[in-house]
Amino acid sequence: MTNQSHKDPLHGKTLEAILQELVTHYGWDELGLMIDIRCFQFEPSIKSSLSFLRKTPWARAKVESLYLSFKKENP
């Protein structure tokens, strides 16, 4: 087995862990400005956001992309 998969910052990360880390760093207000989705802007919660992101591939892709950018800046 190669170590290539371990270089991927998403490897072994759950969507919940990714979201928690982004919310901790940016906060809901900033996250809502960075990614224009209602679940980040109106009465945000981890539970409602996870529900939406799991059903909406384009929104999940945006969150994962933001997380990858965040990890490049904050290793």
PDB file of N, CA, C and O in Angstrom:
ATOM      1  N   MET A   1       0.837  -1.172   0.000  1.00  0.00           N
ATOM      2  CA  MET A   1       0.000   0.000   0.000  1.00  0.00           C
ATOM      3  C   MET A   1       0.887   1.242   0.000  1.00  0.00           C
ATOM      4  O   MET A   1       1.908   1.288   0.687  1.00  0.00           O
ATOM      5  N   THR A   2       0.489   2.239  -0.772  1.00  0.00           N
ATOM      6  CA  THR A   2       1.293   3.448  -0.861  1.00  0.00           C
ATOM      7  C   THR A   2       0.827   4.480   0.161  1.00  0.00           C
ATOM      8  O   THR A   2      -0.263   4.370   0.722  1.00  0.00           O
ATOM      9  N   ASN A   3       1.657   5.465   0.388  1.00  0.00           N
ATOM     10  CA  ASN A   3       1.313   6.552   1.291  1.00  0.00           C
ATOM     11  C   ASN A   3       0.611   7.684   0.568  1.00  0.00           C
ATOM     12  O   ASN A   3       0.297   8.705   1.180  1.00  0.00           O
ATOM     13  N   GLN A   4       0.361   7.524  -0.718  1.00  0.00           N
ATOM     14  CA  GLN A   4      -0.245   8.584  -1.508  1.00  0.00           C
ATOM     15  C   GLN A   4      -1.598   9.008  -0.944  1.00  0.00           C
ATOM     16  O   GLN A   4      -1.887  10.203  -0.881  1.00  0.00           O
ATOM     17  N   SER A   5      -2.414   8.073  -0.543  1.00  0.00           N
ATOM     18  CA  SER A   5      -3.735   8.421  -0.019  1.00  0.00           C
ATOM     19  C   SER A   5      -3.626   9.228   1.269  1.00  0.00           C
ATOM     20  O   SER A   5      -4.520  10.020   1.569  1.00  0.00           O
ATOM     21  N   HIS A   6      -2.562   9.050   2.031  1.00  0.00           N
ATOM     22  CA  HIS A   6      -2.396   9.779   3.278  1.00  0.00           C
ATOM     23  C   HIS A   6      -1.971  11.223   3.044  1.00  0.00           C
ATOM     24  O   HIS A   6      -2.054  12.038   3.963  1.00  0.00           O
ATOM     25  N   LYS A   7      -1.525  11.557   1.854  1.00  0.00           N
ATOM     26  CA  LYS A   7      -1.183  12.937   1.523  1.00  0.00           C
ATOM     27  C   LYS A   7      -2.429  13.763   1.245  1.00  0.00           C
ATOM     28  O   LYS A   7      -2.384  14.992   1.277  1.00  0.00           O
ATOM     29  N   ASP A   8      -3.531  13.093   0.975  1.00  0.00           N
ATOM     30  CA  ASP A   8      -4.799  13.770   0.716  1.00  0.00           C
ATOM     31  C   ASP A   8      -5.369  14.257   2.046  1.00  0.00           C
ATOM     32  O   ASP A   8      -5.650  13.445   2.927  1.00  0.00           O
ATOM     33  N   PRO A   9      -5.548  15.592   2.207  1.00  0.00           N
ATOM     34  CA  PRO A   9      -6.077  16.108   3.476  1.00  0.00           C
ATOM     35  C   PRO A   9      -7.491  15.621   3.797  1.00  0.00           C
ATOM     36  O   PRO A   9      -7.917  15.689   4.950  1.00  0.00           O
ATOM     37  N   LEU A  10      -8.220  15.133   2.798  1.00  0.00           N
ATOM     38  CA  LEU A  10      -9.570  14.627   3.041  1.00  0.00           C
ATOM     39  C   LEU A  10      -9.570  13.170   3.492  1.00  0.00           C
ATOM     40  O   LEU A  10     -10.589  12.663   3.960  1.00  0.00           O
ATOM     41  N   HIS A  11      -8.427  12.498   3.350  1.00  0.00           N
ATOM     42  CA  HIS A  11      -8.345  11.081   3.713  1.00  0.00           C
ATOM     43  C   HIS A  11      -8.639  10.887   5.203  1.00  0.00           C
ATOM     44  O   HIS A  11      -7.963  11.453   6.062  1.00  0.00           O
ATOM     45  N   GLY A  12      -9.644  10.088   5.486  1.00  0.00           N
ATOM     46  CA  GLY A  12      -9.987   9.765   6.857  1.00  0.00           C
ATOM     47  C   GLY A  12     -10.802  10.837   7.569  1.00  0.00           C
ATOM     48  O   GLY A  12     -11.124  10.679   8.746  1.00  0.00           O
ATOM     49  N   LYS A  13     -11.140  11.914   6.887  1.00  0.00           N
ATOM     50  CA  LYS A  13     -11.922  13.000   7.484  1.00  0.00           C
ATOM     51  C   LYS A  13     -13.397  12.813   7.168  1.00  0.00           C
ATOM     52  O   LYS A  13     -13.762  12.575   6.016  1.00  0.00           O
ATOM     53  N   THR A  14     -14.220  12.915   8.153  1.00  0.00           N
ATOM     54  CA  THR A  14     -15.657  12.875   7.913  1.00  0.00           C
ATOM     55  C   THR A  14     -16.121  14.277   7.519  1.00  0.00           C
ATOM     56  O   THR A  14     -15.447  15.266   7.806  1.00  0.00           O
ATOM     57  N   LEU A  15     -17.255  14.348   6.872  1.00  0.00           N
ATOM     58  CA  LEU A  15     -17.823  15.635   6.509  1.00  0.00           C
ATOM     59  C   LEU A  15     -18.095  16.460   7.770  1.00  0.00           C
ATOM     60  O   LEU A  15     -17.918  17.679   7.770  1.00  0.00           O
ATOM     61  N   GLU A  16     -18.517  15.803   8.823  1.00  0.00           N
ATOM     62  CA  GLU A  16     -18.774  16.502  10.084  1.00  0.00           C
ATOM     63  C   GLU A  16     -17.497  17.127  10.645  1.00  0.00           C
ATOM     64  O   GLU A  16     -17.515  18.267  11.108  1.00  0.00           O
ATOM     65  N   ALA A  17     -16.401  16.391  10.606  1.00  0.00           N
ATOM     66  CA  ALA A  17     -15.126  16.914  11.111  1.00  0.00           C
ATOM     67  C   ALA A  17     -14.648  18.099  10.269  1.00  0.00           C
ATOM     68  O   ALA A  17     -14.136  19.084  10.803  1.00  0.00           O
ATOM     69  N   ILE A  18     -14.819  17.993   8.955  1.00  0.00           N
ATOM     70  CA  ILE A  18     -14.433  19.082   8.054  1.00  0.00           C
ATOM     71  C   ILE A  18     -15.244  20.332   8.381  1.00  0.00           C
ATOM     72  O   ILE A  18     -14.692  21.425   8.514  1.00  0.00           O
ATOM     73  N   LEU A  19     -16.542  20.162   8.507  1.00  0.00           N
ATOM     74  CA  LEU A  19     -17.427  21.283   8.784  1.00  0.00           C
ATOM     75  C   LEU A  19     -17.115  21.902  10.149  1.00  0.00           C
ATOM     76  O   LEU A  19     -17.075  23.125  10.282  1.00  0.00           O
ATOM     77  N   GLN A  20     -16.898  21.072  11.145  1.00  0.00           N
ATOM     78  CA  GLN A  20     -16.562  21.576  12.485  1.00  0.00           C
ATOM     79  C   GLN A  20     -15.294  22.423  12.450  1.00  0.00           C
ATOM     80  O   GLN A  20     -15.230  23.485  13.069  1.00  0.00           O
ATOM     81  N   GLU A  21     -14.301  21.952  11.731  1.00  0.00           N
ATOM     82  CA  GLU A  21     -13.032  22.673  11.649  1.00  0.00           C
ATOM     83  C   GLU A  21     -13.210  24.017  10.943  1.00  0.00           C
ATOM     84  O   GLU A  21     -12.640  25.023  11.366  1.00  0.00           O
ATOM     85  N   LEU A  22     -13.995  24.033   9.878  1.00  0.00           N
ATOM     86  CA  LEU A  22     -14.239  25.281   9.155  1.00  0.00           C
ATOM     87  C   LEU A  22     -15.044  26.258  10.009  1.00  0.00           C
ATOM     88  O   LEU A  22     -14.743  27.451  10.030  1.00  0.00           O
ATOM     89  N   VAL A  23     -16.053  25.770  10.704  1.00  0.00           N
ATOM     90  CA  VAL A  23     -16.868  26.635  11.560  1.00  0.00           C
ATOM     91  C   VAL A  23     -16.025  27.192  12.710  1.00  0.00           C
ATOM     92  O   VAL A  23     -16.157  28.363  13.067  1.00  0.00           O
ATOM     93  N   THR A  24     -15.182  26.375  13.275  1.00  0.00           N
ATOM     94  CA  THR A  24     -14.306  26.828  14.359  1.00  0.00           C
ATOM     95  C   THR A  24     -13.367  27.924  13.877  1.00  0.00           C
ATOM     96  O   THR A  24     -13.130  28.905  14.582  1.00  0.00           O
ATOM     97  N   HIS A  25     -12.840  27.753  12.684  1.00  0.00           N
ATOM     98  CA  HIS A  25     -11.874  28.729  12.161  1.00  0.00           C
ATOM     99  C   HIS A  25     -12.547  29.997  11.630  1.00  0.00           C
ATOM    100  O   HIS A  25     -12.140  31.104  11.982  1.00  0.00           O
ATOM    101  N   TYR A  26     -13.564  29.846  10.795  1.00  0.00           N
ATOM    102  CA  TYR A  26     -14.188  30.990  10.128  1.00  0.00           C
ATOM    103  C   TYR A  26     -15.435  31.526  10.835  1.00  0.00           C
ATOM    104  O   TYR A  26     -15.713  32.724  10.774  1.00  0.00           O
ATOM    105  N   GLY A  27     -16.178  30.661  11.495  1.00  0.00           N
ATOM    106  CA  GLY A  27     -17.462  31.050  12.067  1.00  0.00           C
ATOM    107  C   GLY A  27     -18.543  30.967  11.002  1.00  0.00           C
ATOM    108  O   GLY A  27     -18.249  30.973   9.806  1.00  0.00           O
ATOM    109  N   TRP A  28     -19.796  30.889  11.438  1.00  0.00           N
ATOM    110  CA  TRP A  28     -20.911  30.735  10.501  1.00  0.00           C
ATOM    111  C   TRP A  28     -21.064  31.937   9.579  1.00  0.00           C
ATOM    112  O   TRP A  28     -21.332  31.779   8.388  1.00  0.00           O
ATOM    113  N   ASP A  29     -20.894  33.152  10.131  1.00  0.00           N
ATOM    114  CA  ASP A  29     -21.080  34.353   9.315  1.00  0.00           C
ATOM    115  C   ASP A  29     -20.115  34.387   8.138  1.00  0.00           C
ATOM    116  O   ASP A  29     -20.522  34.615   6.999  1.00  0.00           O
ATOM    117  N   GLU A  30     -18.852  34.163   8.414  1.00  0.00           N
ATOM    118  CA  GLU A  30     -17.837  34.173   7.349  1.00  0.00           C
ATOM    119  C   GLU A  30     -18.058  33.013   6.381  1.00  0.00           C
ATOM    120  O   GLU A  30     -17.917  33.176   5.169  1.00  0.00           O
ATOM    121  N   LEU A  31     -18.396  31.867   6.907  1.00  0.00           N
ATOM    122  CA  LEU A  31     -18.653  30.702   6.062  1.00  0.00           C
ATOM    123  C   LEU A  31     -19.824  30.964   5.122  1.00  0.00           C
ATOM    124  O   LEU A  31     -19.796  30.562   3.959  1.00  0.00           O
ATOM    125  N   GLY A  32     -20.844  31.632   5.625  1.00  0.00           N
ATOM    126  CA  GLY A  32     -22.005  31.986   4.807  1.00  0.00           C
ATOM    127  C   GLY A  32     -21.669  32.973   3.702  1.00  0.00           C
ATOM    128  O   GLY A  32     -22.307  32.968   2.650  1.00  0.00           O
ATOM    129  N   LEU A  33     -20.671  33.819   3.931  1.00  0.00           N
ATOM    130  CA  LEU A  33     -20.210  34.733   2.884  1.00  0.00           C
ATOM    131  C   LEU A  33     -19.341  34.020   1.859  1.00  0.00           C
ATOM    132  O   LEU A  33     -19.392  34.332   0.669  1.00  0.00           O
ATOM    133  N   MET A  34     -18.554  33.075   2.314  1.00  0.00           N
ATOM    134  CA  MET A  34     -17.634  32.360   1.433  1.00  0.00           C
ATOM    135  C   MET A  34     -18.357  31.352   0.544  1.00  0.00           C
ATOM    136  O   MET A  34     -18.009  31.176  -0.624  1.00  0.00           O
ATOM    137  N   ILE A  35     -19.368  30.693   1.113  1.00  0.00           N
ATOM    138  CA  ILE A  35     -20.151  29.706   0.373  1.00  0.00           C
ATOM    139  C   ILE A  35     -21.613  30.094   0.528  1.00  0.00           C
ATOM    140  O   ILE A  35     -22.178  29.997   1.617  1.00  0.00           O
ATOM    141  N   ASP A  36     -22.214  30.528  -0.555  1.00  0.00           N
ATOM    142  CA  ASP A  36     -23.561  31.091  -0.531  1.00  0.00           C
ATOM    143  C   ASP A  36     -24.629  29.996  -0.522  1.00  0.00           C
ATOM    144  O   ASP A  36     -25.237  29.683  -1.545  1.00  0.00           O
ATOM    145  N   ILE A  37     -24.835  29.425   0.668  1.00  0.00           N
ATOM    146  CA  ILE A  37     -25.914  28.456   0.848  1.00  0.00           C
ATOM    147  C   ILE A  37     -26.679  28.805   2.122  1.00  0.00           C
ATOM    148  O   ILE A  37     -26.088  29.204   3.125  1.00  0.00           O
ATOM    149  N   ARG A  38     -27.983  28.652   2.068  1.00  0.00           N
ATOM    150  CA  ARG A  38     -28.866  29.081   3.157  1.00  0.00           C
ATOM    151  C   ARG A  38     -28.540  28.429   4.501  1.00  0.00           C
ATOM    152  O   ARG A  38     -28.654  29.070   5.545  1.00  0.00           O
ATOM    153  N   CYS A  39     -28.144  27.179   4.478  1.00  0.00           N
ATOM    154  CA  CYS A  39     -27.910  26.497   5.752  1.00  0.00           C
ATOM    155  C   CYS A  39     -26.723  27.086   6.519  1.00  0.00           C
ATOM    156  O   CYS A  39     -26.559  26.804   7.706  1.00  0.00           O
ATOM    157  N   PHE A  40     -25.895  27.899   5.859  1.00  0.00           N
ATOM    158  CA  PHE A  40     -24.807  28.598   6.534  1.00  0.00           C
ATOM    159  C   PHE A  40     -25.221  30.008   6.940  1.00  0.00           C
ATOM    160  O   PHE A  40     -24.567  30.626   7.780  1.00  0.00           O
ATOM    161  N   GLN A  41     -26.296  30.520   6.355  1.00  0.00           N
ATOM    162  CA  GLN A  41     -26.656  31.920   6.550  1.00  0.00           C
ATOM    163  C   GLN A  41     -27.850  32.138   7.477  1.00  0.00           C
ATOM    164  O   GLN A  41     -27.915  33.161   8.159  1.00  0.00           O
ATOM    165  N   PHE A  42     -28.774  31.218   7.516  1.00  0.00           N
ATOM    166  CA  PHE A  42     -29.993  31.380   8.301  1.00  0.00           C
ATOM    167  C   PHE A  42     -30.132  30.249   9.316  1.00  0.00           C
ATOM    168  O   PHE A  42     -30.312  29.088   8.948  1.00  0.00           O
ATOM    169  N   GLU A  43     -30.047  30.596  10.575  1.00  0.00           N
ATOM    170  CA  GLU A  43     -30.131  29.621  11.663  1.00  0.00           C
ATOM    171  C   GLU A  43     -29.215  28.411  11.419  1.00  0.00           C
ATOM    172  O   GLU A  43     -29.685  27.273  11.391  1.00  0.00           O
ATOM    173  N   PRO A  44     -27.917  28.658  11.245  1.00  0.00           N
ATOM    174  CA  PRO A  44     -27.008  27.556  10.923  1.00  0.00           C
ATOM    175  C   PRO A  44     -26.802  26.597  12.096  1.00  0.00           C
ATOM    176  O   PRO A  44     -26.797  26.996  13.261  1.00  0.00           O
ATOM    177  N   SER A  45     -26.639  25.355  11.757  1.00  0.00           N
ATOM    178  CA  SER A  45     -26.273  24.333  12.738  1.00  0.00           C
ATOM    179  C   SER A  45     -25.509  23.237  11.994  1.00  0.00           C
ATOM    180  O   SER A  45     -25.631  23.078  10.779  1.00  0.00           O
ATOM    181  N   ILE A  46     -24.742  22.510  12.741  1.00  0.00           N
ATOM    182  CA  ILE A  46     -23.993  21.401  12.149  1.00  0.00           C
ATOM    183  C   ILE A  46     -24.964  20.380  11.577  1.00  0.00           C
ATOM    184  O   ILE A  46     -24.775  19.893  10.463  1.00  0.00           O
ATOM    185  N   LYS A  47     -26.005  20.056  12.340  1.00  0.00           N
ATOM    186  CA  LYS A  47     -26.956  19.025  11.923  1.00  0.00           C
ATOM    187  C   LYS A  47     -27.656  19.384  10.603  1.00  0.00           C
ATOM    188  O   LYS A  47     -27.702  18.563   9.688  1.00  0.00           O
ATOM    189  N   SER A  48     -28.193  20.592  10.502  1.00  0.00           N
ATOM    190  CA  SER A  48     -28.903  20.975   9.277  1.00  0.00           C
ATOM    191  C   SER A  48     -27.945  21.096   8.099  1.00  0.00           C
ATOM    192  O   SER A  48     -28.289  20.750   6.968  1.00  0.00           O
ATOM    193  N   SER A  49     -26.744  21.587   8.372  1.00  0.00           N
ATOM    194  CA  SER A  49     -25.752  21.722   7.302  1.00  0.00           C
ATOM    195  C   SER A  49     -25.317  20.365   6.774  1.00  0.00           C
ATOM    196  O   SER A  49     -25.192  20.180   5.563  1.00  0.00           O
ATOM    197  N   LEU A  50     -25.085  19.418   7.671  1.00  0.00           N
ATOM    198  CA  LEU A  50     -24.706  18.067   7.244  1.00  0.00           C
ATOM    199  C   LEU A  50     -25.796  17.426   6.410  1.00  0.00           C
ATOM    200  O   LEU A  50     -25.518  16.785   5.396  1.00  0.00           O
ATOM    201  N   SER A  51     -27.032  17.598   6.834  1.00  0.00           N
ATOM    202  CA  SER A  51     -28.161  17.035   6.092  1.00  0.00           C
ATOM    203  C   SER A  51     -28.187  17.588   4.667  1.00  0.00           C
ATOM    204  O   SER A  51     -28.340  16.834   3.706  1.00  0.00           O
ATOM    205  N   PHE A  52     -28.039  18.899   4.538  1.00  0.00           N
ATOM    206  CA  PHE A  52     -28.042  19.528   3.219  1.00  0.00           C
ATOM    207  C   PHE A  52     -26.834  19.094   2.389  1.00  0.00           C
ATOM    208  O   PHE A  52     -26.984  18.735   1.221  1.00  0.00           O
ATOM    209  N   LEU A  53     -25.660  19.122   2.974  1.00  0.00           N
ATOM    210  CA  LEU A  53     -24.433  18.808   2.234  1.00  0.00           C
ATOM    211  C   LEU A  53     -24.403  17.355   1.755  1.00  0.00           C
ATOM    212  O   LEU A  53     -23.862  17.060   0.689  1.00  0.00           O
ATOM    213  N   ARG A  54     -24.977  16.464   2.536  1.00  0.00           N
ATOM    214  CA  ARG A  54     -25.001  15.052   2.131  1.00  0.00           C
ATOM    215  C   ARG A  54     -25.916  14.807   0.939  1.00  0.00           C
ATOM    216  O   ARG A  54     -25.718  13.858   0.181  1.00  0.00           O
ATOM    217  N   LYS A  55     -26.923  15.671   0.774  1.00  0.00           N
ATOM    218  CA  LYS A  55     -27.874  15.516  -0.335  1.00  0.00           C
ATOM    219  C   LYS A  55     -27.521  16.369  -1.550  1.00  0.00           C
ATOM    220  O   LYS A  55     -28.137  16.221  -2.606  1.00  0.00           O
ATOM    221  N   THR A  56     -26.535  17.262  -1.415  1.00  0.00           N
ATOM    222  CA  THR A  56     -26.256  18.245  -2.455  1.00  0.00           C
ATOM    223  C   THR A  56     -24.773  18.205  -2.838  1.00  0.00           C
ATOM    224  O   THR A  56     -23.948  18.871  -2.212  1.00  0.00           O
ATOM    225  N   PRO A  57     -24.441  17.426  -3.863  1.00  0.00           N
ATOM    226  CA  PRO A  57     -23.032  17.240  -4.236  1.00  0.00           C
ATOM    227  C   PRO A  57     -22.272  18.533  -4.562  1.00  0.00           C
ATOM    228  O   PRO A  57     -21.101  18.661  -4.203  1.00  0.00           O
ATOM    229  N   TRP A  58     -22.923  19.496  -5.241  1.00  0.00           N
ATOM    230  CA  TRP A  58     -22.207  20.726  -5.591  1.00  0.00           C
ATOM    231  C   TRP A  58     -21.841  21.530  -4.346  1.00  0.00           C
ATOM    232  O   TRP A  58     -20.780  22.152  -4.306  1.00  0.00           O
ATOM    233  N   ALA A  59     -22.704  21.526  -3.330  1.00  0.00           N
ATOM    234  CA  ALA A  59     -22.417  22.257  -2.094  1.00  0.00           C
ATOM    235  C   ALA A  59     -21.317  21.549  -1.302  1.00  0.00           C
ATOM    236  O   ALA A  59     -20.431  22.192  -0.739  1.00  0.00           O
ATOM    237  N   ARG A  60     -21.387  20.232  -1.268  1.00  0.00           N
ATOM    238  CA  ARG A  60     -20.344  19.466  -0.573  1.00  0.00           C
ATOM    239  C   ARG A  60     -18.993  19.703  -1.241  1.00  0.00           C
ATOM    240  O   ARG A  60     -17.980  19.834  -0.554  1.00  0.00           O
ATOM    241  N   ALA A  61     -18.969  19.758  -2.568  1.00  0.00           N
ATOM    242  CA  ALA A  61     -17.720  20.008  -3.299  1.00  0.00           C
ATOM    243  C   ALA A  61     -17.144  21.379  -2.934  1.00  0.00           C
ATOM    244  O   ALA A  61     -15.929  21.528  -2.805  1.00  0.00           O
ATOM    245  N   LYS A  62     -18.009  22.371  -2.769  1.00  0.00           N
ATOM    246  CA  LYS A  62     -17.538  23.704  -2.379  1.00  0.00           C
ATOM    247  C   LYS A  62     -16.943  23.687  -0.979  1.00  0.00           C
ATOM    248  O   LYS A  62     -15.911  24.313  -0.736  1.00  0.00           O
ATOM    249  N   VAL A  63     -17.579  22.983  -0.063  1.00  0.00           N
ATOM    250  CA  VAL A  63     -17.074  22.883   1.305  1.00  0.00           C
ATOM    251  C   VAL A  63     -15.729  22.156   1.310  1.00  0.00           C
ATOM    252  O   VAL A  63     -14.795  22.591   1.984  1.00  0.00           O
ATOM    253  N   GLU A  64     -15.625  21.074   0.577  1.00  0.00           N
ATOM    254  CA  GLU A  64     -14.366  20.325   0.521  1.00  0.00           C
ATOM    255  C   GLU A  64     -13.266  21.158  -0.131  1.00  0.00           C
ATOM    256  O   GLU A  64     -12.114  21.107   0.300  1.00  0.00           O
ATOM    257  N   SER A  65     -13.606  21.917  -1.155  1.00  0.00           N
ATOM    258  CA  SER A  65     -12.631  22.785  -1.811  1.00  0.00           C
ATOM    259  C   SER A  65     -12.139  23.869  -0.848  1.00  0.00           C
ATOM    260  O   SER A  65     -10.943  24.154  -0.792  1.00  0.00           O
ATOM    261  N   LEU A  66     -13.044  24.459  -0.107  1.00  0.00           N
ATOM    262  CA  LEU A  66     -12.659  25.461   0.885  1.00  0.00           C
ATOM    263  C   LEU A  66     -11.763  24.834   1.950  1.00  0.00           C
ATOM    264  O   LEU A  66     -10.785  25.445   2.380  1.00  0.00           O
ATOM    265  N   TYR A  67     -12.092  23.631   2.369  1.00  0.00           N
ATOM    266  CA  TYR A  67     -11.294  22.938   3.375  1.00  0.00           C
ATOM    267  C   TYR A  67      -9.872  22.680   2.859  1.00  0.00           C
ATOM    268  O   TYR A  67      -8.899  22.855   3.593  1.00  0.00           O
ATOM    269  N   LEU A  68      -9.760  22.266   1.600  1.00  0.00           N
ATOM    270  CA  LEU A  68      -8.430  22.026   1.032  1.00  0.00           C
ATOM    271  C   LEU A  68      -7.619  23.312   0.986  1.00  0.00           C
ATOM    272  O   LEU A  68      -6.426  23.304   1.292  1.00  0.00           O
ATOM    273  N   SER A  69      -8.252  24.412   0.606  1.00  0.00           N
ATOM    274  CA  SER A  69      -7.560  25.710   0.612  1.00  0.00           C
ATOM    275  C   SER A  69      -7.147  26.094   2.014  1.00  0.00           C
ATOM    276  O   SER A  69      -6.034  26.571   2.234  1.00  0.00           O
ATOM    277  N   PHE A  70      -8.043  25.886   2.961  1.00  0.00           N
ATOM    278  CA  PHE A  70      -7.762  26.180   4.371  1.00  0.00           C
ATOM    279  C   PHE A  70      -6.561  25.381   4.854  1.00  0.00           C
ATOM    280  O   PHE A  70      -5.693  25.932   5.531  1.00  0.00           O
ATOM    281  N   LYS A  71      -6.491  24.095   4.523  1.00  0.00           N
ATOM    282  CA  LYS A  71      -5.403  23.240   4.975  1.00  0.00           C
ATOM    283  C   LYS A  71      -4.065  23.625   4.339  1.00  0.00           C
ATOM    284  O   LYS A  71      -3.013  23.461   4.957  1.00  0.00           O
ATOM    285  N   LYS A  72      -4.105  24.144   3.091  1.00  0.00           N
ATOM    286  CA  LYS A  72      -2.860  24.607   2.468  1.00  0.00           C
ATOM    287  C   LYS A  72      -2.295  25.815   3.210  1.00  0.00           C
ATOM    288  O   LYS A  72      -1.081  25.952   3.360  1.00  0.00           O
ATOM    289  N   GLU A  73      -3.197  26.695   3.677  1.00  0.00           N
ATOM    290  CA  GLU A  73      -2.794  27.889   4.389  1.00  0.00           C
ATOM    291  C   GLU A  73      -2.469  27.619   5.847  1.00  0.00           C
ATOM    292  O   GLU A  73      -1.671  28.336   6.451  1.00  0.00           O
ATOM    293  N   ASN A  74      -3.080  26.592   6.416  1.00  0.00           N
ATOM    294  CA  ASN A  74      -2.934  26.262   7.844  1.00  0.00           C
ATOM    295  C   ASN A  74      -2.638  24.778   8.024  1.00  0.00           C
ATOM    296  O   ASN A  74      -3.498  24.015   8.463  1.00  0.00           O
ATOM    297  N   PRO A  75      -1.422  24.376   7.684  1.00  0.00           N
ATOM    298  CA  PRO A  75      -1.121  22.922   7.760  1.00  0.00           C
ATOM    299  C   PRO A  75      -1.130  22.338   9.160  1.00  0.00           C
ATOM    300  O   PRO A  75      -0.893  21.143   9.332  1.00  0.00           O
TER     301      PRO A  75
END
